[in-house]
Amino acid sequence: MQQIDFYMVDAFSTATFGGNAAAVCPLTEWLPDETLLKNVQTA
C-alpha cells in the first residue's frame, strides 16, 4: 500500500479547529486515476 503524506488545514479561519477542515496532499506528480478512485472508495 502506498503512503501519502497529508496536512490538515483549517480553511477560511484564523482559529485552530475553526472553519472548514481540508486535507492537503503535496504531490511530486499526479496520481493515476486507479489510485484516486481507490482513495475515494475507502473514504
JOVEN-V696201 format. One record per residue. N is the residue number from 1. PSI is psi in whole degrees, -180 to 180 (999 if undefined). D_FIRST is the distance of its C-alpha to the first C-alpha in whole Angstrom. Layout:
N/PSI/D_FIRST + N/PSI/D_FIRST
//
This chain:
1/136/0 + 2/138/4 + 3/131/7 + 4/120/10 + 5/145/13 + 6/160/16 + 7/139/19 + 8/127/21 + 9/135/25 + 10/92/28 + 11/146/29 + 12/31/33 + 13/150/34 + 14/-5/35 + 15/142/34 + 16/136/31 + 17/20/30 + 18/172/32 + 19/-151/32 + 20/129/29 + 21/135/25 + 22/133/23 + 23/128/19 + 24/125/19 + 25/100/16 + 26/127/18 + 27/146/16 + 28/-23/18 + 29/158/17 + 30/143/17 + 31/151/14 + 32/151/14 + 33/-39/16 + 34/-43/13 + 35/-43/10 + 36/-43/13 + 37/-39/14 + 38/-40/11 + 39/-39/11 + 40/-40/15 + 41/-26/15 + 42/-5/13 + 43/999/15
//
